[in-house]
Amino acid sequence: MTDPHQPYTRRRFLERGLIFASAAATVPTFLHRSASSVFAQTSSATSSIPGVPEDRILVVVQLAGGNDGLNTLIPARNDEYYRVRPQIAVPRDEVLTLERSADVGLHPALDGFKSLYEDGMLSIVQGVGYPNPNRSHFASMDIWHTADTSGVGDGWIGKFFDNECAGTPDGCGDGGIAIGREAPLAMQGRAFQPITFEDPNLFRWIGEDLSGETADAYHELMDAEQMLEHPEGSNADFLTRTTLDAQVSSQRIREAVEQRPLVNYPGFNLAQQLRQIGAMIRAGLATRVYYATIGGFDTHAGQGGANGRHAQLLGQVAQAINTFYADLKAQRNDGRVLTVCFSEFGRRVGQNYSGGTDHGTAAPMFLAGPMVRPGLLGRYPSLNDLDNGDLKFTTDFRSVYASVLEDWLGLRRHDTVLGSRYRKAKVLSV
């Protein structure tokens, strides 16, 4: 029998989340011995914990490598920008205008973001960073992932599940899924761990590929009638439950992502990650948080201005997220999904001798969805008042996290995750 005081493990996540929320009709009867009430909880949009809106989903998109914020949200009316970036500055007449009165505009590759902005579905938070910035990729990423300037501890999303959900999916949906080779630190808690996969076709038992004899033995072991014979609480009962949990949840995820999407997604990697996430949302998985990543933003050389590698990356991000929301709208799920897009730091104000930019500090964050407070939020950092050649941040990233945690995910007090109280950024209209 499952011990209610046992730490929440991957096995329990699979057992009590995806199976009962998404595949209850196909689960052998014996599984209901340990979780007879869970399906009723996870199939409902009403939380068992007051204030936790289970129907709301958070999608995090990480721009790995340090995105150049100055060439993303461009101070087109500032002559200093063009003076210190003679080769890589985006020409004024190519910058995408946001508002007549705005001194900044978007990189021309971000037309997908411009469309979301005009539809009132994009919030651009300017000058996001943290005190005493660290310019190491690993250290700064750890800081963003833990929401702690020491960079030590559990991930902020993992801590959310640990604190608000007591490390279980009860009242918090099915937890989190990360697309990639490794689970991001942000998703890792002391008790909670996300499901992580790079290719859903690999998220399955591969012994069946070895030989028919191996497959026959496996299916015999997994035969539901035989499993009913195992004494409850026995080692055999535990092993068969564990194996079937993984098997059924794996099958459910693979069936979800094999659906033909309602819109056509581009073929590049980030778009395909979001296609999979969109498919899992459409399939009704009760997953609360999804995580996607695109790399390549460490543009030390040959960065380019209106064109080049950086422009290509920005175009992929904007096109992928724009397509994702078109899919969600076709599903009628767009109002349930908030997307947060961040990078571990920006780049230095001046270009380097290689036609690129080195590690810097503050950069914009983007939040997308019908629930955001649209427009330019916060204050753009000064290009004349610098910290040793770097921008001074004007918005602490944890103030954005605080709003996401409380105003979207329904956390009672964000300091239980962030360690301190922060003045919440007004990024959401809910």
Stockholm file with secondary structure:
# STOCKHOLM 1.0

chainA/1-430         MTDPHQPYTRRRFLERGLIFASAAATVPTFLHRSASSVFAQTSSATSSIPGVPEDRILVVVQLAGGNDGLNTLIPARNDEYYRVRPQIAVPRDEVLTLERSADVGLHPALDGFKSLYEDGMLSIVQGVGYPNPNRSHFASMDIWHTADTSGVGDGWIGKFFDNECAGTPDGCGDGGIAIGREAPLAMQGRAFQPITFEDPNLFRWIGEDLSGETADAYHELMDAEQMLEHPEGSNADFLTRTTLDAQVSSQRIREAVEQRPLVNYPGFNLAQQLRQIGAMIRAGLATRVYYATIGGFDTHAGQGGANGRHAQLLGQVAQAINTFYADLKAQRNDGRVLTVCFSEFGRRVGQNYSGGTDHGTAAPMFLAGPMVRPGLLGRYPSLNDLDNGDLKFTTDFRSVYASVLEDWLGLRRHDTVLGSRYRKAKVLSV
#=GR chainA/1-430 SS CCCTTSCCCHHHHHHHTHHHHHCGGGSCGGGHHHHTTHHHHHTSSSCSSTTCCTTCEEEEEEETTCCCSTTTEECTTCHHHHHHCTTTCCCGGGSEECCTTCSCEECGGGHHHHHHHHTTCEEEEEEEECSSCCCCHHHHHHHHHHTSTTCCSSCHHHHHHHHHSTTSSTTSTTCEEEESSSCCGGGCCSSCCCEEESCGGGSSCCGGGTCHHHHHHHHHHTCHHHHTTSCTTSHHHHHHHHHHHHHHHHHHHHHHHTSCCSSCCCSSHHHHHHHHHHHHHHTTCCCCEEEEEECCCCCSSCCCSSSSHHHHHHHHHHHHHHHHHHHHHHHTCGGGEEEEEEESCCBCSSCCTTSSCCBCCCEEEEEESTTBCCEEESCCCCSSSCBTTBCCCSEEHHHHHHHIIIIISCCSCTHHHHSSCCCCCCCBCC
#=GC SS_cons         CCCTTSCCCHHHHHHHTHHHHHCGGGSCGGGHHHHTTHHHHHTSSSCSSTTCCTTCEEEEEEETTCCCSTTTEECTTCHHHHHHCTTTCCCGGGSEECCTTCSCEECGGGHHHHHHHHTTCEEEEEEEECSSCCCCHHHHHHHHHHTSTTCCSSCHHHHHHHHHSTTSSTTSTTCEEEESSSCCGGGCCSSCCCEEESCGGGSSCCGGGTCHHHHHHHHHHTCHHHHTTSCTTSHHHHHHHHHHHHHHHHHHHHHHHTSCCSSCCCSSHHHHHHHHHHHHHHTTCCCCEEEEEECCCCCSSCCCSSSSHHHHHHHHHHHHHHHHHHHHHHHTCGGGEEEEEEESCCBCSSCCTTSSCCBCCCEEEEEESTTBCCEEESCCCCSSSCBTTBCCCSEEHHHHHHHIIIIISCCSCTHHHHSSCCCCCCCBCC
//
